[in-house]
Amino acid sequence: MARVQMFRWTWVCFWAAIAGLCALAATEGQQQCPPPGEISPCSCTVKKNGLDILCEFTDQQHIIDAMGKLKGKSLIIFYLKLRHNNLKKLTGFIFLGLDIRHLTIHNSSMSVVEEASLSSIGKMLTQLDVSQNSLSQIPSQAFKNLHQLLILNVNHNKVTNLHAKAFQGLDTLEILTLYENKIANIDHEAFVGLEKKLKRLNLGGNGLIKIPQKSLAILDMLKKLEMQENRISEIEEGDFEGLRNLDSLGLAHNKLRKLPAKVFSHLTLLNSLELDGNNIDTIDPEAFVGLEENLQYLRLGDNNIHTIPTDALKGLHRLRHLDLRSNNISYIAEDALAGYGDSITFLNLQKNDIRTLSGVVFENLNSLETLNLQNNKLMHIPEDVMEPVLDTLRVVDIVDNPLLCDCELQWYKNWLRNLKDKDDDLMQKKRTVCTMQHEHREYSLQSLPLDKMKCVIKSYDVGSTGGAESNRLISISATAGTIVCVLARFI
């Protein structure tokens, strides 16, 4: 009886295996490309999730013919890429009978998308890229049935206006990019239908002169809003009302001059704010009210700021990355960076007019890892200024300053020697020099002639002896042939 049961079980397993192999063969057969030349001039390759079909440098009729050859074969076309073609019009039902998941029609002079051109693939299509074409308006009727679409790219077209309900029907859309069009007007109802899912909106590189507040206010799920490279000259309190979940706001390279009080007060979850490349010269002390608990990245470079806006910044308890490069800052007050001890890791002050650094300007910046002072007017950088942050710094950029060679600069060589990771390679490549005035000669900070300068030579030997004796400071005074060694222990 046992043998009979074993025999039956063996046959069951055998036929199950055969059925599985047949199913696998059928699946693989479905994903086979058509015979070479059948869809010429288009080409086909098999990908893990389906076919990848590319048609480029051809015309509309060849594309229509190729699509016809693919119909009725039960193929999954994971990528259909129509690039660099002469395809001025996307005709109705061109994709009828096809299962397309990602469709790219790129740089093909397309100016018309007929209403029925995409409706047949609306239940499958998740990504649509129609960038670098000649669309002058959003083809709303063609898009309205794309109920599975997650990403829509309309970058680099000629759209001038976003009319009411331009994207209605795209109720699953999460990313919408309209970068580098000519959009100057956005209807108050332009984004109706996108409220539930839209997380990222790119309106950069257009002709906006103000924040389209009423249009944006309904997008309460939006995480990232990009409006860089427009002509926005003024923002005011209330402009961002409704964007309660916004995490990142890009306003770089506009024409802003002032940041008024409470202008970002509705963005209480904002993590990143980009304001670089404007002409900002006035920042109200209450400009960043509302951002205290979440803002970590603030970019204010390439503006016209004359002093670090301490009053405005001091409430930003979680600020990690502060970029003030390319302004007109000539002086850093001793309390300018007070309050950021455990948060700031990156401070960029390059390309300013900073001439001196006072003794406690970096005091208590316990987490600072990158300090960029490149291209300022610094002649001296005393060790007592740098000492509070040398333990945590991984990058110190002080190139392109008119540094004079003095004994105080030897901290740089000691700090560089103690770097232990890849940042060491980065810093070693930087040519950081000072000038010996009476010799009219430059020296690398890594090879200062300390004996010639009659310096007290300092070096730090960092040890780890279980916490008993952690550091030894060795001072060597080199003067006229006399060498005195002093050994001090710090416990």
C-alpha positions in Angstrom: 0.0 0.0 0.0 2.8 2.4 0.9 4.4 1.7 -2.5 1.2 2.5 -4.3 0.8 5.8 -2.4 4.4 6.7 -3.2 3.9 5.9 -6.9 0.8 8.1 -7.0 2.6 10.9 -5.2 5.5 10.7 -7.7 3.1 11.0 -10.6 1.3 14.0 -9.0 4.7 15.7 -8.5 5.7 14.9 -12.1 2.6 16.3 -13.7 2.7 19.4 -11.4 6.3 20.0 -12.5 5.3 19.6 -16.1 2.4 22.1 -15.6 4.7 24.6 -14.0 7.2 24.4 -16.8 4.5 24.8 -19.4 3.2 27.9 -17.5 6.7 29.3 -17.3 7.3 28.6 -21.0 4.0 30.3 -21.8 5.0 33.4 -19.7 8.4 33.6 -21.4 6.7 33.2 -24.8 4.5 36.2 -24.1 7.6 38.3 -23.5 9.4 37.4 -26.7 10.3 40.2 -29.1 8.8 40.0 -32.6 11.2 38.6 -35.2 14.0 41.0 -36.2 12.8 43.5 -38.8 9.1 43.0 -38.2 8.8 46.3 -36.4 11.7 48.0 -38.2 12.9 50.8 -37.8 11.9 50.2 -34.2 14.0 47.8 -32.0 13.0 45.5 -29.2 14.8 44.0 -26.1 13.4 41.8 -23.4 13.5 43.2 -19.8 12.6 41.6 -16.6 9.1 43.1 -16.5 8.3 43.1 -20.1 9.5 44.4 -23.5 11.5 47.6 -24.1 10.7 49.0 -27.5 12.6 52.0 -29.0 11.6 53.9 -32.1 13.8 56.9 -33.0 14.8 59.0 -35.9 11.8 57.9 -37.9 8.3 59.3 -38.9 4.7 59.0 -37.9 3.8 56.3 -40.5 6.6 54.0 -39.6 5.6 54.3 -35.9 1.9 53.5 -36.8 3.0 50.5 -38.8 5.2 49.2 -36.0 2.4 49.6 -33.4 0.1 47.6 -35.7 2.5 44.7 -35.8 2.5 44.5 -32.0 -1.2 44.4 -31.6 -3.0 41.2 -30.7 0.1 39.5 -29.3 -0.7 39.8 -25.6 2.6 41.5 -24.9 3.5 43.6 -21.9 5.4 46.6 -23.2 7.1 47.9 -20.1 8.8 50.7 -22.0 7.8 52.3 -25.2 10.2 55.0 -26.2 9.5 57.3 -29.1 12.5 59.7 -29.3 13.8 62.2 -31.9 11.1 61.5 -34.4 8.9 63.5 -36.7 5.7 62.9 -34.9 3.8 66.2 -34.9 0.5 64.5 -34.0 -0.4 61.6 -31.8 -3.4 60.1 -33.6 -6.4 58.5 -32.1 -6.3 54.8 -31.2 -2.6 54.5 -32.2 -2.0 52.2 -29.2 -5.3 50.3 -29.3 -4.8 46.7 -28.3 -1.4 47.3 -26.6 -0.5 47.0 -22.9 2.0 49.9 -22.3 3.2 50.7 -18.8 5.8 53.5 -19.4 5.4 55.7 -22.5 8.0 58.3 -23.6 7.4 60.6 -26.5 10.5 62.8 -26.4 11.9 65.5 -28.7 9.6 64.6 -31.5 8.0 68.0 -32.5 4.6 66.8 -31.2 2.1 69.7 -30.9 -1.2 67.8 -31.0 -2.4 64.9 -28.8 -5.8 63.7 -30.1 -8.5 62.8 -27.5 -8.6 59.1 -28.3 -4.8 58.6 -28.6 -4.2 57.4 -25.0 -7.6 56.2 -23.8 -7.0 52.6 -24.7 -4.0 52.3 -22.4 -5.5 54.3 -19.5 -5.8 51.3 -17.3 -2.2 50.2 -17.6 -0.1 53.3 -18.1 1.8 54.5 -15.0 4.4 56.9 -16.4 4.0 59.4 -19.3 6.9 61.6 -20.6 6.1 64.1 -23.3 9.0 66.4 -22.7 10.8 68.5 -25.3 7.9 68.8 -27.7 5.8 71.7 -29.0 2.7 71.4 -26.8 1.1 74.9 -26.3 -1.5 73.6 -23.9 -2.2 70.6 -21.7 -4.2 68.1 -23.8 -6.7 67.5 -21.0 -9.1 65.4 -23.0 -6.4 63.0 -24.0 -5.1 62.7 -20.4 -8.5 62.4 -18.6 -8.7 58.6 -18.8 -5.2 57.8 -17.5 -6.5 56.6 -14.1 -3.4 54.7 -13.1 -0.8 57.4 -14.0 1.7 58.1 -11.3 4.2 60.4 -13.1 3.6 63.0 -15.8 6.5 64.9 -17.4 5.6 67.9 -19.6 9.0 69.6 -19.3 10.4 71.8 -22.1 7.3 72.5 -24.0 5.5 75.7 -25.0 2.6 75.7 -22.5 1.6 79.3 -21.6 -1.4 78.8 -19.4 -2.8 76.1 -17.1 -6.5 76.3 -17.6 -9.2 75.1 -15.2 -9.3 71.4 -14.5 -6.3 70.9 -16.8 -5.4 67.6 -15.1 -8.8 66.3 -14.1 -9.1 62.5 -14.2 -5.5 62.0 -13.1 -6.6 61.2 -9.6 -3.6 58.9 -8.9 -0.9 61.3 -10.1 1.9 61.7 -7.6 4.6 63.7 -9.6 3.8 66.5 -12.1 6.7 68.3 -13.7 6.2 71.4 -16.0 9.7 72.7 -15.9 10.9 75.1 -18.7 7.6 76.0 -20.3 6.2 79.5 -20.7 3.6 79.4 -18.0 2.6 82.9 -16.9 -1.0 82.2 -15.7 -2.5 79.4 -13.6 -6.2 79.2 -13.2 -7.5 78.9 -9.6 -8.9 75.5 -10.5 -6.0 74.2 -12.6 -5.1 71.4 -10.2 -8.6 70.3 -9.4 -8.5 66.5 -9.2 -4.9 66.2 -8.0 -5.7 66.9 -4.3 -5.6 63.3 -3.0 -2.2 62.0 -4.3 0.0 64.7 -5.8 3.3 64.9 -3.8 5.7 66.7 -6.1 5.0 69.7 -8.4 7.7 71.4 -10.5 6.7 74.8 -11.9 10.4 75.9 -12.4 11.7 77.8 -15.4 8.4 79.5 -16.3 7.2 83.1 -16.3 5.4 83.3 -13.0 5.5 86.7 -11.3 3.7 85.8 -8.1 2.9 82.7 -6.0 -0.4 81.1 -7.5 -1.7 80.8 -4.0 -5.4 79.9 -4.8 -4.3 77.3 -7.3 -1.9 75.6 -4.9 -4.0 75.8 -1.7 -6.0 72.6 -2.5 -2.8 70.5 -2.7 -2.6 69.6 0.9 -0.8 66.4 0.3 2.1 68.1 -1.6 5.5 67.4 -0.2 7.8 69.2 -2.7 7.1 72.4 -4.6 9.7 73.8 -7.1 9.2 77.3 -8.4 12.9 78.2 -9.2 13.8 80.2 -12.2 10.7 82.3 -12.5 10.2 86.1 -12.1 8.6 86.1 -8.7 9.6 89.5 -7.1 7.5 89.4 -3.9 6.1 86.9 -1.4 3.9 87.7 1.5 2.2 86.0 4.5 -0.5 83.7 3.3 1.1 82.8 0.0 1.6 79.2 1.1 -1.5 78.7 3.1 -3.0 75.2 2.5 0.4 73.5 1.9 0.4 72.0 5.4 2.4 68.9 4.4 5.1 70.6 2.4 8.6 69.3 3.1 10.7 71.1 0.5 10.2 74.6 -1.2 12.4 75.8 -4.0 12.3 79.6 -4.8 15.9 79.9 -6.1 16.8 82.2 -8.9 13.8 84.5 -8.8 13.7 88.2 -8.2 13.0 88.4 -4.5 14.4 91.3 -2.5 12.7 90.9 0.9 11.6 88.1 3.2 8.7 89.6 5.2 7.5 88.5 8.6 5.7 85.1 8.9 5.8 84.6 5.1 6.4 80.8 5.7 4.3 80.5 8.8 1.9 77.9 7.3 4.7 75.5 6.4 5.2 74.0 9.8 6.6 70.7 8.4 9.1 72.3 6.0 12.5 70.7 6.0 14.3 72.4 3.1 14.0 76.0 1.9 16.0 77.2 -1.2 16.2 80.9 -1.6 19.6 81.2 -3.3 20.1 83.3 -6.5 17.7 86.1 -5.7 18.6 89.6 -4.7 17.6 89.4 -1.1 18.9 92.2 1.1 16.3 92.4 3.8 15.2 89.5 6.1 12.6 90.4 8.7 13.5 89.0 12.2 10.2 87.0 12.0 10.7 85.8 8.5 11.1 82.1 9.5 8.4 82.0 12.1 6.7 78.6 11.9 9.8 76.8 10.7 11.4 76.4 14.1 10.9 72.7 14.7 11.5 71.1 11.3 13.7 73.3 9.0 17.1 71.7 8.5 18.3 73.0 5.2 18.4 76.7 4.4 20.1 78.1 1.3 20.5 81.8 1.1 23.6 82.0 -1.2 24.0 84.4 -4.1 22.0 87.2 -2.6 22.8 90.7 -1.3 22.9 89.9 2.4 25.4 92.1 4.4 25.3 90.4 7.8 24.3 87.0 9.0 20.6 87.4 9.8 21.0 86.2 13.4 17.6 87.5 14.7 15.8 85.6 12.0 17.8 82.4 12.3 18.1 82.0 16.0 14.7 80.3 16.4 15.6 77.5 14.0 16.4 74.9 16.5 17.0 72.0 14.1 19.0 73.8 11.4 21.8 71.5 10.0 22.8 73.1 6.7 23.2 76.8 6.3 24.4 78.2 3.0 25.3 81.9 2.9 27.8 81.8 0.0 28.3 84.6 -2.4 26.8 87.5 -0.4 28.3 90.7 0.9 29.0 89.6 4.4 32.2 91.3 5.8 31.9 90.6 9.5 30.5 87.8 11.7 29.3 88.9 15.1 30.4 86.7 18.0 26.8 85.6 18.7 25.9 85.2 15.0 25.9 81.4 15.3 24.8 81.0 18.9 22.2 78.4 19.6 23.1 75.8 16.9 25.5 73.8 19.0 24.0 70.4 18.5 22.4 70.9 15.1 24.6 72.7 12.4 26.8 70.3 10.5 27.4 72.3 7.3 28.2 76.1 7.1 29.1 77.7 3.8 30.4 81.2 3.9 32.5 81.2 0.7 32.8 84.1 -1.7 32.0 86.8 0.9 34.1 89.7 2.2 34.9 88.4 5.6 38.2 89.9 6.9 38.4 88.8 10.5 37.2 86.0 12.7 36.6 86.8 16.4 37.6 84.5 19.2 34.3 82.8 20.0 32.4 82.9 16.7 32.4 79.1 16.4 32.1 78.5 20.1 29.8 75.5 21.0 29.2 74.4 17.4 29.6 70.8 18.6 28.4 69.1 15.5 30.1 71.1 12.7 31.6 68.9 10.0 32.0 71.1 7.0 33.2 74.8 7.1 33.7 76.6 3.9 35.5 80.0 4.1 36.9 79.9 0.6 37.5 83.1 -1.3 37.1 85.7 1.4 39.5 88.4 2.7 41.0 86.6 5.6 44.6 87.3 6.4 44.7 85.5 9.7 42.8 82.5 11.1 43.9 82.1 14.7 44.0 78.7 16.4 41.8 79.9 19.3 39.0 80.7 16.8 39.2 77.2 15.3 39.9 75.2 18.4 36.3 74.7 19.5 35.4 72.9 16.2 38.5 71.0 15.2 37.4 67.8 16.8 34.3 67.4 14.7 35.4 69.1 11.4 35.9 66.8 8.4 36.2 69.5 5.8 37.8 73.0 6.2 38.1 75.0 3.0 40.1 78.2 3.4 41.7 78.4 -0.1 41.7 81.7 -2.0 42.2 83.9 1.0 45.1 86.4 1.3 46.5 84.4 4.3 49.8 85.6 5.8 52.2 82.9 7.1 52.2 83.1 10.8 52.6 80.6 13.7 48.8 80.6 14.3 48.2 78.7 11.1 49.9 75.5 12.2 46.6 74.2 13.6 45.7 73.4 10.0 48.5 70.9 9.5 47.8 69.3 12.8 44.1 69.0 12.1 44.7 67.6 8.6 47.1 65.0 10.0 44.4 63.6 12.3 41.8 63.0 9.6 41.2 59.3 9.3 38.8 58.8 6.4 38.1 59.8 2.8 37.9 63.4 3.7 41.6 63.3 4.2 42.1 62.7 0.5 39.8 65.5 -0.4 41.6 68.0 1.8 45.1 66.8 0.7 44.2 67.8 -2.8 43.3 71.4 -1.9 46.2 73.8 -2.4 45.9 75.9 0.7 48.7 78.5 0.8 49.9 81.5 2.7 52.3 84.3 1.8 55.6 85.0 3.6 55.7 88.8 3.2 59.4 89.5 3.5 60.2 86.7 1.1 57.3 87.4 -1.4 56.8 83.7 -1.5 53.9 81.3 -1.0 54.0 78.3 1.3 51.6 75.4 1.6 50.0 75.3 5.0 51.0 71.7 5.2 54.7 72.6 5.0 55.0 75.9 6.9 58.7 76.7 7.7 57.9 76.9 11.4 61.6 76.9 12.5 62.4 79.8 10.1 59.4 81.6 11.6 60.6 81.0 15.1 57.3 79.4 16.1 56.4 77.3 19.1 55.8 74.0 17.2 52.7 72.2 18.3 51.4 68.8 17.5 48.6 66.7 18.9 49.1 63.0 19.5 45.6 61.5 19.9 45.7 58.3 21.9 43.2 55.8 23.3 44.3 54.3 26.6 41.0 53.4 28.0 40.1 57.0 29.0 42.9 57.5 31.4 45.2 59.6 29.2 43.6 60.6 26.0 45.7 63.5 24.6 49.3 64.7 24.7 50.3 68.1 23.6 53.9 68.4 22.6 55.4 71.9 22.2 58.8 72.4 20.7 60.3 75.9 20.8 62.9 76.3 18.0 65.0 79.4 18.5 68.6 80.1 17.6 69.8 76.5 18.1 68.0 76.0 21.5 65.3 73.4 21.7 63.1 73.1 24.7 60.6 70.2 25.0 57.6 70.5 27.2 55.3 67.5 27.7 51.9 68.2 29.1 49.2 65.6 29.9 45.5 66.1 29.7 43.4 63.6 31.6 
